[in-house]
Amino acid sequence: MAKRHPCKRVGLDFVESAPYRFVSTVDLAITPEQLFEVLADETSWPHWASVITKVTWTSPEPRGVGTTRTVEMRGGITGYEEYLVWQPFTRMAFRFNESTTGAIAAFAEDYRVTETAAGCRLTWIMALEPNGPAGRLGLFTGRPVMGWLFQRFLRNLRAYTDERYSTAQT
């Protein structure tokens, strides 16, 4: 088992104040209820967020503030998450409490959903603070690629939801 490194137990304010923030948006042709169904489905994440290999809920249902899960990613990184917000069909946010990489001091994600005439819009904010000079240098130099990659994940989400809910398409 890989060593776990503690992350700062940041609050929701970190999403707005983090030293590194990535904001991506996508318009989806599904309802906010369908989007939350996808986000709650642990098997869906690897289909659209290609860095994720496995998601495991570690708290029983119902989901809510304090719910935990483990997310395994490429490169052998695992994040141990705790939900800070769970507002069905409108918003969910979580932070890393621990990670198998020591390069992350703090990490949080915020998923904001607004209904649109054609379905819904997802705004995804990834916020992080690197740990140490190597982490800061990596984020500084990799920032443009990371922004592109995160937007690509949301394009993948659009393709995934279009296929998953193809009977709902007009």
C-alpha positions as a LaTeX table, in Angstrom:
\begin{tabular}{lrrr}
\hline
Residue & $x$ (\AA) & $y$ (\AA) & $z$ (\AA) \\
\hline
Met1 & 0.00 & 0.00 & 0.00 \\
Ala2 & 1.33 & 3.42 & $-0.96$ \\
Lys3 & 2.13 & 5.90 & 1.77 \\
Arg4 & $-0.60$ & 8.46 & 2.46 \\
His5 & 0.33 & 12.11 & 2.78 \\
Pro6 & $-2.02$ & 14.43 & 4.67 \\
Cys7 & $-3.47$ & 17.39 & 2.79 \\
Lys8 & $-4.67$ & 20.62 & 4.37 \\
Arg9 & $-8.32$ & 20.26 & 5.39 \\
Val10 & $-9.40$ & 23.31 & 3.41 \\
Gly11 & $-12.88$ & 24.76 & 3.45 \\
Leu12 & $-15.05$ & 25.81 & 0.55 \\
Asp13 & $-13.41$ & 29.26 & 0.50 \\
Phe14 & $-10.25$ & 27.60 & $-0.83$ \\
Val15 & $-11.98$ & 27.09 & $-4.19$ \\
Glu16 & $-11.90$ & 30.88 & $-4.67$ \\
Ser17 & $-8.56$ & 31.65 & $-3.00$ \\
Ala18 & $-6.26$ & 28.79 & $-4.04$ \\
Pro19 & $-2.93$ & 29.71 & $-5.62$ \\
Tyr20 & $-3.86$ & 27.61 & $-8.67$ \\
Arg21 & $-7.41$ & 27.53 & $-10.01$ \\
Phe22 & $-8.70$ & 25.99 & $-13.20$ \\
Val23 & $-12.23$ & 26.88 & $-14.31$ \\
Ser24 & $-13.86$ & 24.88 & $-17.11$ \\
Thr25 & $-17.43$ & 24.89 & $-18.41$ \\
Val26 & $-19.55$ & 22.74 & $-20.66$ \\
Asp27 & $-23.13$ & 22.85 & $-21.87$ \\
Leu28 & $-24.82$ & 19.46 & $-21.61$ \\
Ala29 & $-27.98$ & 18.24 & $-23.33$ \\
Ile30 & $-29.22$ & 16.54 & $-20.17$ \\
Thr31 & $-31.11$ & 17.65 & $-17.08$ \\
Pro32 & $-29.34$ & 18.59 & $-13.85$ \\
Glu33 & $-30.87$ & 15.42 & $-12.36$ \\
Gln34 & $-29.26$ & 13.29 & $-15.06$ \\
Leu35 & $-25.91$ & 15.03 & $-14.54$ \\
Phe36 & $-26.02$ & 14.25 & $-10.83$ \\
Glu37 & $-26.84$ & 10.65 & $-11.70$ \\
Val38 & $-23.63$ & 10.55 & $-13.77$ \\
Leu39 & $-21.54$ & 12.27 & $-11.09$ \\
Ala40 & $-22.83$ & 9.87 & $-8.40$ \\
Asp41 & $-22.07$ & 6.85 & $-10.61$ \\
Glu42 & $-18.58$ & 5.71 & $-9.68$ \\
Thr43 & $-18.25$ & 3.75 & $-12.93$ \\
Ser44 & $-18.80$ & 6.84 & $-15.12$ \\
Trp45 & $-15.74$ & 8.86 & $-14.09$ \\
Pro46 & $-13.07$ & 6.87 & $-15.99$ \\
His47 & $-15.15$ & 7.25 & $-19.17$ \\
Trp48 & $-14.80$ & 11.02 & $-19.31$ \\
Ala49 & $-12.00$ & 12.00 & $-16.90$ \\
Ser50 & $-9.29$ & 9.84 & $-18.45$ \\
Val51 & $-6.82$ & 10.43 & $-15.61$ \\
Ile52 & $-9.19$ & 8.55 & $-13.26$ \\
Thr53 & $-8.98$ & 4.77 & $-13.27$ \\
Lys54 & $-11.34$ & 3.89 & $-10.39$ \\
Val55 & $-13.73$ & 5.58 & $-7.97$ \\
Thr56 & $-14.91$ & 3.89 & $-4.79$ \\
Trp57 & $-17.49$ & 5.37 & $-2.44$ \\
Thr58 & $-16.31$ & 4.76 & 1.14 \\
Ser59 & $-19.41$ & 6.11 & 2.89 \\
Pro60 & $-22.87$ & 4.59 & 2.74 \\
Glu61 & $-25.75$ & 6.33 & 1.00 \\
Pro62 & $-27.35$ & 8.78 & 1.17 \\
Arg63 & $-24.62$ & 11.07 & $-0.16$ \\
Gly64 & $-24.12$ & 14.37 & 1.61 \\
Val65 & $-21.67$ & 16.66 & 3.37 \\
Gly66 & $-19.02$ & 14.43 & 4.95 \\
Thr67 & $-19.41$ & 11.63 & 2.40 \\
Thr68 & $-16.06$ & 10.09 & 1.48 \\
Arg69 & $-14.65$ & 8.31 & $-1.53$ \\
Thr70 & $-11.32$ & 7.13 & $-2.90$ \\
Val71 & $-10.22$ & 8.08 & $-6.41$ \\
Glu72 & $-7.42$ & 6.16 & $-8.11$ \\
Met73 & $-5.60$ & 7.92 & $-10.93$ \\
Arg74 & $-2.98$ & 7.21 & $-13.55$ \\
Gly75 & 0.57 & 7.48 & $-12.29$ \\
Gly76 & $-0.30$ & 5.59 & $-9.11$ \\
Ile77 & $-1.88$ & 8.60 & $-7.39$ \\
Thr78 & $-4.82$ & 8.03 & $-5.08$ \\
Gly79 & $-6.88$ & 10.79 & $-3.50$ \\
Tyr80 & $-8.95$ & 10.29 & $-0.35$ \\
Glu81 & $-11.82$ & 12.76 & $-0.65$ \\
Glu82 & $-14.45$ & 14.25 & 1.63 \\
Tyr83 & $-17.49$ & 16.14 & 0.35 \\
Leu84 & $-17.93$ & 19.71 & 1.55 \\
Val85 & $-21.13$ & 20.36 & $-0.43$ \\
Trp86 & $-23.78$ & 17.99 & $-1.75$ \\
Gln87 & $-26.76$ & 19.95 & $-3.06$ \\
Pro88 & $-28.54$ & 17.59 & $-5.45$ \\
Phe89 & $-28.87$ & 18.90 & $-8.99$ \\
Thr90 & $-27.08$ & 22.20 & $-8.28$ \\
Arg91 & $-23.69$ & 21.77 & $-6.60$ \\
Met92 & $-21.16$ & 19.37 & $-5.17$ \\
Ala93 & $-17.66$ & 20.03 & $-3.87$ \\
Phe94 & $-14.97$ & 17.98 & $-2.18$ \\
Arg95 & $-11.40$ & 18.18 & $-0.95$ \\
Phe96 & $-8.53$ & 15.75 & $-0.62$ \\
Asn97 & $-7.90$ & 14.82 & 3.00 \\
Glu98 & $-4.96$ & 12.65 & 1.98 \\
Ser99 & $-3.11$ & 11.68 & $-1.18$ \\
Thr100 & $-0.46$ & 9.17 & $-2.14$ \\
Thr101 & 1.66 & 12.00 & $-3.56$ \\
Gly102 & 3.44 & 14.47 & $-1.34$ \\
Ala103 & 3.33 & 17.09 & $-4.13$ \\
Ile104 & $-0.16$ & 18.28 & $-3.13$ \\
Ala105 & $-0.53$ & 20.53 & $-0.08$ \\
Ala106 & $-4.25$ & 21.20 & $-0.65$ \\
Phe107 & $-6.78$ & 20.20 & $-3.31$ \\
Ala108 & $-10.49$ & 20.83 & $-3.85$ \\
Glu109 & $-13.01$ & 20.64 & $-6.67$ \\
Asp110 & $-16.36$ & 22.40 & $-7.04$ \\
Tyr111 & $-19.05$ & 21.35 & $-9.54$ \\
Arg112 & $-21.74$ & 23.99 & $-10.11$ \\
Val113 & $-24.79$ & 23.17 & $-12.21$ \\
Thr114 & $-27.25$ & 25.62 & $-13.72$ \\
Glu115 & $-30.29$ & 24.67 & $-15.75$ \\
Thr116 & $-30.41$ & 25.95 & $-19.33$ \\
Ala117 & $-33.07$ & 25.86 & $-22.04$ \\
Ala118 & $-31.24$ & 22.95 & $-23.71$ \\
Gly119 & $-30.25$ & 21.05 & $-20.55$ \\
Cys120 & $-27.67$ & 22.32 & $-18.09$ \\
Arg121 & $-24.30$ & 24.02 & $-17.81$ \\
Leu122 & $-21.56$ & 22.58 & $-15.63$ \\
Thr123 & $-18.88$ & 24.87 & $-14.24$ \\
Trp124 & $-16.02$ & 22.86 & $-12.77$ \\
Ile125 & $-13.43$ & 24.54 & $-10.59$ \\
Met126 & $-10.28$ & 22.71 & $-9.61$ \\
Ala127 & $-8.28$ & 24.44 & $-6.90$ \\
Leu128 & $-4.92$ & 23.39 & $-5.58$ \\
Glu129 & $-1.86$ & 24.37 & $-3.67$ \\
Pro130 & 1.34 & 22.50 & $-4.51$ \\
Asn131 & 3.72 & 21.28 & $-1.85$ \\
Gly132 & 7.31 & 22.42 & $-2.22$ \\
Pro133 & 9.33 & 24.02 & $-5.01$ \\
Ala134 & 9.06 & 21.06 & $-7.40$ \\
Gly135 & 5.26 & 21.08 & $-7.14$ \\
Arg136 & 5.11 & 24.85 & $-7.71$ \\
Leu137 & 7.42 & 24.63 & $-10.73$ \\
Gly138 & 5.43 & 21.75 & $-12.20$ \\
Leu139 & 2.15 & 23.62 & $-11.87$ \\
Phe140 & 3.59 & 26.87 & $-13.17$ \\
Thr141 & 5.03 & 25.26 & $-16.29$ \\
Gly142 & 2.15 & 22.83 & $-16.80$ \\
Arg143 & $-0.69$ & 25.30 & $-16.27$ \\
Pro144 & $-1.61$ & 25.78 & $-19.98$ \\
Val145 & $-1.64$ & 22.04 & $-20.66$ \\
Met146 & $-3.66$ & 21.37 & $-17.52$ \\
Gly147 & $-6.27$ & 23.97 & $-18.50$ \\
Trp148 & $-6.57$ & 22.36 & $-21.93$ \\
Leu149 & $-6.78$ & 18.86 & $-20.42$ \\
Phe150 & $-9.53$ & 19.80 & $-17.95$ \\
Gln151 & $-11.61$ & 21.38 & $-20.72$ \\
Arg152 & $-11.07$ & 18.19 & $-22.74$ \\
Phe153 & $-12.45$ & 16.15 & $-19.84$ \\
Leu154 & $-15.64$ & 18.21 & $-20.03$ \\
Arg155 & $-15.88$ & 17.68 & $-23.80$ \\
Asn156 & $-15.55$ & 13.97 & $-23.01$ \\
Leu157 & $-18.32$ & 14.34 & $-20.43$ \\
Arg158 & $-20.55$ & 15.88 & $-23.10$ \\
Ala159 & $-19.87$ & 12.96 & $-25.46$ \\
Tyr160 & $-20.42$ & 10.45 & $-22.64$ \\
Thr161 & $-23.73$ & 11.99 & $-21.55$ \\
Asp162 & $-24.90$ & 12.38 & $-25.16$ \\
Glu163 & $-24.36$ & 8.63 & $-25.61$ \\
Arg164 & $-25.67$ & 7.57 & $-22.19$ \\
Tyr165 & $-28.89$ & 9.57 & $-22.61$ \\
Ser166 & $-29.23$ & 9.26 & $-26.39$ \\
Thr167 & $-32.95$ & 8.48 & $-26.09$ \\
Ala168 & $-33.40$ & 11.91 & $-24.49$ \\
Gln169 & $-31.89$ & 13.69 & $-27.50$ \\
Thr170 & $-34.11$ & 15.57 & $-29.94$ \\
\hline
\end{tabular}
